[in-house]
Amino acid sequence: MWRKKMPKIEIDHNKCDGKECAECVDSCPMSIFKLENDGITAGSGVECTLCELCQDLCPSSAITISE
């Protein structure tokens, strides 16, 4: 059985503006990102479709997605 390779989602918290921005939380069609304690967290990536919308819309370039 073929399995989709799970993407690795990394957030550079030194660049991320957290709750002040939250563009990734609002834009992700799969709801991978969550706002927790004024910061952003990313789920496991199992549901990620690699659309890279979060990466493209992040104004501080804090998100990196790789396979």
Secondary structure, DSSP 8 states (H G I E B T S, - for coil): -------EEEE-TTT--GGGT-HHHHH-TT--EEEETTEEEE--STT-----HHHHH-TT--EEEE-
